[in-house]
Amino acid sequence: MLLGLHGETSSNTRKASLMPVLNGAVSSLCVPVTLQAYYEPMLKLDIMTESELGQIFGTLDSLIPLHEELQLKLQNLRGTKNYVEEVGPTLLDWFPCLEAYITYCCNQVAAKALLDLKKQERRVDEFLRLCQESSFSRRLDLWNFLDLPRSRLVKYPLLLKEILKNTAADHPDHEPLQEALELIQRVVSQVNGKTGEAECQFYRCGLYYLEDSQRVAEIQLSRYLYCHGDLKNNKGQKLHVFLFELVLVVTRPVSHNDSLQFQVYRQPIPIGDLVLEDLPDGEVGMGGSFRGAFTSGNEKAKNFFRVSSKGRLKGQAHSLQANDSFNKQQWVTCIRQAIVSYRDQQDSSHPSLLSQSPNSSLEDIADLSLDCDDKGGMDVEMSNT
């Protein structure tokens, strides 16, 4: 689809900035291809049940009409001409329908977990491998296609900012574009917020408690995750750590009732009691020793940090090892910001919250969501794999 735009020097630049919006509207229509290539064959060949496929694909098919509508609107804008003067009003009218992405994106955490579990089955793994090797997949796996709608959604604000940058202030499209930008930012924020809550709920339900004392109130009161991922302790044991809104939980991945769950290891540490230490290389020795008592020669244990409790669990500590220095810095930065945000919130909005009981309502705490990888708020997992 070609665009011609009125103007002189800035015409081509504005035209170029508009092309990704149109290309995105068209390429989002690859969803039917995904359904035809994956969903239908797996159902007919009995590779997965209809219920499992429904969980993995979610409401993907409901997104198709939305982008067909935008494509039709853009075609009508062009008409018999070879240019489009204004797209702002069209986008302003169309963006509210993208709230439908809330349902789809909220399902993605559970969908990814089930897909990863099913890929351990030989028939599923072989089918997906053959699909990935086929030309239609462009060497991408199924999850790349399932995540495409979300990845395109979070790019709309950036695309509109680029269009605005190349649109003169006195251009008739400038004001509608500005309004459309503010609208899509609200929509993306809403999708991110709801998705974060769904992710938090999913992992809360996946925690497996050995003792009732581990079921601290801060876990259930947390509404979102700052980050989570694989780490090792100083004995080399693999752990999976969750930094919730109000508590840090160290777990061990286990298979329970034929599904992956996270067995809570020792007591969770509330953010209000959390102490973080950034340990220099060589500070922690493997096998539980400090300063390399059991390491040989110049060997140093690297990329460690320590978390401990200063409150009711005083004395509990975990020395945790990231897989590299970048991953360690992500964790350290994320934990520091979680602690600072918590303290700032107590000081500014809830000065008496620390003295309340664990069952007190925390509904008024402002969203403090932190994404360690990008500002979209979606990809927060930090994993060693």
C-alpha positions as CSV (number, residue, x, y, z in Angstrom):
1,M,0.0,0.0,0.0
2,L,1.6,3.2,-1.1
3,L,1.0,6.6,0.4
4,G,1.5,10.1,-1.2
5,L,1.4,13.0,1.2
6,H,1.0,16.8,0.6
7,G,4.0,18.9,1.4
8,E,7.4,19.6,0.0
9,T,10.6,18.9,1.8
10,S,9.0,16.9,4.7
11,S,6.6,14.9,2.5
12,N,8.8,11.9,2.0
13,T,9.9,11.8,5.7
14,R,6.3,11.9,6.9
15,K,5.3,9.3,4.3
16,A,8.1,7.0,5.5
17,S,7.0,7.4,9.2
18,L,3.4,6.4,8.2
19,M,4.4,3.2,6.4
20,P,5.0,1.1,9.6
21,V,1.5,1.8,10.8
22,L,0.1,0.5,7.5
23,N,2.5,-2.4,7.3
24,G,1.6,-3.3,10.8
25,A,-2.1,-3.3,10.0
26,V,-1.5,-5.7,7.1
27,S,1.1,-8.0,8.7
28,S,-1.1,-8.4,11.8
29,L,-3.3,-10.3,9.4
30,C,-0.8,-13.2,9.4
31,V,-2.9,-14.5,12.4
32,P,-5.1,-16.7,10.1
33,V,-1.9,-18.3,8.7
34,T,-0.8,-19.1,12.3
35,L,-4.2,-20.7,13.1
36,Q,-4.3,-22.7,9.8
37,A,-0.7,-23.9,10.1
38,Y,-0.6,-24.8,13.7
39,Y,-4.0,-25.0,15.5
40,E,-6.0,-26.9,12.9
41,P,-3.4,-29.6,12.1
42,M,-2.6,-30.2,15.8
43,L,-6.3,-30.6,16.5
44,K,-7.0,-33.0,13.5
45,L,-3.9,-35.1,14.2
46,D,-4.8,-35.3,17.9
47,I,-1.4,-33.9,18.9
48,M,-3.1,-31.7,21.5
49,T,-6.7,-31.6,22.8
50,E,-9.1,-28.8,21.9
51,S,-8.9,-27.6,25.5
52,E,-5.1,-27.4,25.4
53,L,-5.1,-25.6,22.1
54,G,-7.7,-23.2,23.4
55,Q,-5.5,-22.3,26.4
56,I,-2.4,-21.8,24.2
57,F,-4.0,-19.8,21.4
58,G,-6.4,-17.9,23.6
59,T,-8.6,-15.3,21.9
60,L,-6.2,-14.9,19.0
61,D,-8.9,-15.4,16.4
62,S,-10.9,-12.5,17.9
63,L,-8.1,-10.1,17.0
64,I,-8.4,-10.7,13.2
65,P,-11.5,-8.6,12.6
66,L,-9.9,-5.6,14.5
67,H,-7.0,-5.4,12.0
68,E,-9.2,-6.1,9.0
69,E,-11.3,-3.1,10.1
70,L,-8.2,-0.9,10.2
71,Q,-7.0,-2.1,6.9
72,L,-10.4,-1.3,5.3
73,K,-10.4,2.2,6.9
74,L,-6.9,2.9,5.5
75,Q,-7.9,1.7,2.1
76,N,-11.0,3.9,2.2
77,L,-8.8,6.9,3.2
78,R,-6.7,6.5,0.1
79,G,-9.7,5.9,-2.2
80,T,-8.8,6.5,-5.8
81,K,-5.9,8.9,-4.8
82,N,-2.4,7.8,-4.2
83,Y,-2.0,9.6,-0.9
84,V,-3.4,10.0,2.6
85,E,-3.4,13.4,4.2
86,E,-4.7,12.6,7.7
87,V,-4.6,9.3,9.7
88,G,-5.0,10.8,13.1
89,P,-8.9,10.8,13.2
90,T,-8.9,7.2,11.9
91,L,-6.5,5.9,14.5
92,L,-8.3,7.9,17.2
93,D,-11.5,6.1,16.3
94,W,-9.9,2.7,16.0
95,F,-7.5,2.5,19.0
96,P,-10.2,1.9,21.7
97,C,-11.0,-1.5,20.1
98,L,-7.5,-2.6,21.1
99,E,-8.7,-3.0,24.7
100,A,-9.6,-6.5,23.4
101,Y,-5.9,-7.3,23.7
102,I,-6.3,-7.3,27.5
103,T,-7.9,-10.8,27.4
104,Y,-5.4,-12.1,25.0
105,C,-2.3,-10.8,26.8
106,C,-3.5,-11.8,30.2
107,N,-3.7,-15.4,29.0
108,Q,-0.1,-15.4,27.6
109,V,1.7,-16.4,30.8
110,A,-0.5,-19.5,31.3
111,A,-0.3,-20.2,27.5
112,K,3.5,-20.1,27.5
113,A,3.7,-22.3,30.5
114,L,1.4,-24.9,28.9
115,L,3.2,-24.7,25.6
116,D,6.6,-25.3,27.2
117,L,5.2,-28.3,29.1
118,K,3.6,-29.8,26.0
119,K,6.9,-29.4,24.0
120,Q,8.4,-32.0,26.3
121,E,6.1,-34.6,24.5
122,R,7.8,-36.2,21.5
123,R,4.9,-35.7,19.0
124,V,4.4,-32.1,19.9
125,D,8.1,-31.3,19.8
126,E,8.5,-33.1,16.4
127,F,5.5,-31.3,14.8
128,L,6.6,-27.9,16.0
129,R,10.2,-28.6,14.8
130,L,8.9,-29.5,11.3
131,C,6.8,-26.3,11.2
132,Q,9.8,-24.2,12.2
133,E,11.9,-25.8,9.4
134,S,9.1,-25.0,6.8
135,S,9.3,-21.8,4.7
136,F,6.0,-20.3,6.0
137,S,7.5,-20.0,9.6
138,R,10.5,-17.9,8.5
139,R,12.5,-20.1,11.0
140,L,10.4,-18.7,13.9
141,D,8.9,-21.0,16.5
142,L,5.2,-21.0,17.4
143,W,5.7,-18.6,20.4
144,N,7.1,-15.9,18.1
145,F,3.8,-15.9,16.2
146,L,1.7,-16.1,19.4
147,D,3.6,-13.1,20.8
148,L,3.4,-11.0,17.7
149,P,0.1,-9.2,18.5
150,R,1.5,-8.1,21.9
151,S,4.8,-7.0,20.4
152,R,3.0,-4.9,17.7
153,L,0.6,-3.4,20.3
154,V,3.5,-1.9,22.4
155,K,5.1,-0.4,19.3
156,Y,2.1,1.8,18.4
157,P,3.1,4.7,20.7
158,L,6.6,4.7,19.3
159,L,5.2,4.8,15.7
160,L,2.9,7.6,16.5
161,K,5.7,9.6,18.1
162,E,7.7,9.2,14.9
163,I,4.8,10.4,12.8
164,L,4.2,13.4,15.1
165,K,7.9,14.3,14.9
166,N,7.5,14.6,11.1
167,T,4.2,16.4,11.2
168,A,4.2,20.2,11.3
169,A,2.4,21.8,14.2
170,D,0.0,23.6,11.8
171,H,-0.7,20.4,9.9
172,P,-4.4,19.4,10.2
173,D,-3.3,15.9,11.3
174,H,-1.2,17.1,14.2
175,E,-3.8,17.6,16.9
176,P,-5.7,14.3,16.1
177,L,-2.4,12.5,16.1
178,Q,-1.5,13.9,19.5
179,E,-4.8,12.8,20.9
180,A,-4.4,9.4,19.3
181,L,-0.9,9.1,20.9
182,E,-2.3,9.8,24.4
183,L,-5.1,7.3,23.8
184,I,-2.9,4.5,22.7
185,Q,-0.5,5.1,25.6
186,R,-3.5,4.7,28.0
187,V,-4.6,1.5,26.2
188,V,-1.1,0.0,26.3
189,S,-0.7,1.0,30.0
190,Q,-4.1,-0.7,30.8
191,V,-3.1,-3.8,28.9
192,N,0.3,-3.9,30.7
193,G,-1.3,-3.4,34.1
194,K,-3.9,-6.1,33.7
195,T,-1.3,-8.5,32.2
196,G,1.0,-7.8,35.1
197,E,-1.8,-8.7,37.6
198,A,-2.6,-11.9,35.6
199,E,1.1,-12.9,35.7
200,C,1.3,-12.3,39.4
201,Q,-1.8,-14.3,40.0
202,F,-0.5,-17.2,37.8
203,Y,2.8,-17.5,39.7
204,R,1.1,-17.0,43.1
205,C,-1.0,-20.1,42.3
206,G,2.1,-22.0,41.2
207,L,3.8,-21.7,44.6
208,Y,4.0,-24.9,46.6
209,Y,4.2,-24.5,50.3
210,L,5.9,-27.0,52.6
211,E,4.7,-25.2,55.8
212,D,1.8,-23.0,56.5
213,S,4.1,-20.4,58.0
214,Q,5.4,-19.7,54.5
215,R,2.0,-18.4,53.3
216,V,2.8,-14.9,54.3
217,A,0.2,-12.2,53.7
218,E,2.5,-10.2,51.5
219,I,2.3,-12.8,48.8
220,Q,-1.5,-12.7,48.4
221,L,-1.5,-8.9,48.7
222,S,1.0,-8.4,45.9
223,R,-0.6,-7.4,42.6
224,Y,2.3,-7.7,40.3
225,L,5.9,-9.0,39.8
226,Y,8.9,-6.9,39.4
227,C,10.9,-9.7,38.0
228,H,11.6,-13.4,38.4
229,G,14.2,-15.9,37.1
230,D,16.7,-18.7,37.7
231,L,19.6,-18.2,40.1
232,K,22.0,-20.5,42.0
233,N,22.9,-20.5,45.7
234,N,26.5,-20.9,46.9
235,K,26.1,-24.6,46.9
236,G,25.4,-24.6,43.2
237,Q,21.7,-25.5,43.6
238,K,19.3,-24.1,41.0
239,L,16.7,-21.8,42.5
240,H,13.9,-19.7,41.0
241,V,13.4,-16.3,42.6
242,F,10.3,-14.1,42.5
243,L,10.4,-10.5,43.4
244,F,6.7,-9.7,44.0
245,E,5.4,-6.2,44.8
246,L,5.6,-6.8,48.5
247,V,7.8,-9.8,49.1
248,L,10.8,-11.8,47.7
249,V,10.2,-15.5,47.5
250,V,13.0,-18.0,46.9
251,T,11.8,-21.3,45.4
252,R,12.9,-24.6,43.9
253,P,11.3,-25.7,40.6
254,V,9.6,-29.1,41.2
255,S,7.1,-31.4,39.3
256,H,3.9,-31.6,41.3
257,N,0.8,-33.3,40.1
258,D,2.3,-33.5,36.6
259,S,2.8,-29.8,36.4
260,L,5.7,-27.4,37.1
261,Q,5.4,-25.7,40.5
262,F,7.7,-23.7,42.6
263,Q,8.4,-25.1,46.1
264,V,8.9,-22.2,48.5
265,Y,12.4,-22.5,50.0
266,R,12.7,-21.2,53.6
267,Q,10.7,-18.1,54.6
268,P,9.7,-15.4,52.1
269,I,11.2,-12.0,52.9
270,P,8.9,-8.9,52.9
271,I,10.2,-6.0,50.9
272,G,10.0,-3.8,53.9
273,D,12.5,-6.1,55.7
274,L,14.7,-6.9,52.7
275,V,18.5,-6.1,52.8
276,L,20.5,-6.3,49.6
277,E,24.3,-6.6,49.3
278,D,26.2,-6.5,46.0
279,L,29.1,-8.9,46.6
280,P,32.4,-8.5,44.8
281,D,33.8,-11.4,42.9
282,G,35.6,-13.8,45.2
283,E,33.6,-12.8,48.3
284,V,31.6,-16.1,48.3
285,G,33.1,-19.5,48.0
286,M,31.2,-22.4,46.5
287,G,30.1,-25.0,49.0
288,G,29.0,-22.5,51.6
289,S,32.4,-21.0,52.4
290,F,33.4,-17.4,52.3
291,R,36.3,-15.7,50.6
292,G,37.2,-18.8,48.6
293,A,38.2,-21.2,51.4
294,F,37.2,-24.2,49.2
295,T,38.3,-22.7,45.8
296,S,41.6,-23.5,44.2
297,G,44.3,-21.1,43.1
298,N,43.0,-18.0,41.5
299,E,39.5,-19.3,41.0
300,K,36.8,-16.9,42.1
301,A,33.1,-17.2,42.5
302,K,31.6,-14.5,40.4
303,N,28.3,-12.6,40.0
304,F,27.0,-13.1,43.5
305,F,24.7,-10.9,45.6
306,R,23.1,-11.5,48.9
307,V,19.6,-10.9,50.2
308,S,18.7,-11.1,53.9
309,S,16.1,-10.0,56.4
310,K,16.3,-7.3,59.0
311,G,12.8,-7.9,60.4
312,R,11.0,-10.8,62.1
313,L,13.2,-13.2,60.0
314,K,16.5,-11.5,61.1
315,G,19.4,-13.8,60.3
316,Q,17.9,-15.4,57.2
317,A,20.1,-14.8,54.2
318,H,20.6,-16.2,50.6
319,S,23.8,-15.8,48.6
320,L,22.6,-15.9,45.0
321,Q,24.6,-16.3,41.8
322,A,23.5,-14.9,38.4
323,N,24.7,-16.5,35.2
324,D,26.7,-13.4,34.2
325,S,27.5,-9.9,35.2
326,F,24.7,-8.3,33.1
327,N,22.1,-10.6,34.7
328,K,23.4,-9.9,38.1
329,Q,23.2,-6.1,37.5
330,Q,19.6,-6.6,36.4
331,W,18.7,-8.3,39.6
332,V,20.6,-5.8,41.8
333,T,19.0,-2.8,40.1
334,C,15.5,-4.4,40.2
335,I,15.7,-5.2,43.9
336,R,17.1,-1.8,44.8
337,Q,14.3,0.0,43.0
338,A,11.7,-2.3,44.6
339,I,13.1,-1.4,48.1
340,V,13.3,2.3,47.3
341,S,9.8,2.4,45.8
342,Y,8.4,0.6,48.8
343,R,10.0,2.9,51.3
344,D,9.0,6.0,49.3
345,Q,5.4,4.8,49.2
346,Q,5.3,4.2,52.9
347,D,6.8,7.7,53.6
348,S,4.6,9.6,51.2
349,S,1.3,7.8,51.1
350,H,1.0,5.5,54.0
351,P,3.1,6.7,56.9
352,S,1.3,4.4,59.3
353,L,1.3,1.3,57.1
354,L,4.3,-0.3,58.8
355,S,2.5,-0.5,62.1
356,Q,-0.6,-2.1,60.5
357,S,-1.3,-5.8,60.7
358,P,-0.4,-8.1,57.8
359,N,-4.1,-8.3,57.0
360,S,-4.5,-4.6,56.4
361,S,-5.7,-3.5,53.0
362,L,-3.1,-2.4,50.5
363,E,-5.5,-1.5,47.7
364,D,-4.4,2.1,47.7
365,I,-0.7,1.4,47.0
366,A,0.2,3.0,43.6
367,D,1.5,0.8,40.8
368,L,5.2,0.6,41.1
369,S,5.8,-1.8,38.1
370,L,9.3,-2.1,37.0
371,D,10.4,-3.8,33.8
372,C,14.0,-4.9,33.9
373,D,14.2,-5.4,30.1
374,D,12.1,-2.6,28.4
375,K,9.6,0.0,29.3
376,G,6.6,-1.9,27.9
377,G,6.0,-3.8,31.1
378,M,5.6,-7.1,29.4
379,D,8.9,-9.0,29.3
380,V,10.1,-9.0,32.9
381,E,11.4,-12.5,33.2
382,M,15.2,-12.9,33.8
383,S,16.3,-16.4,33.1
384,N,19.6,-18.2,32.9
385,T,18.3,-20.2,29.9
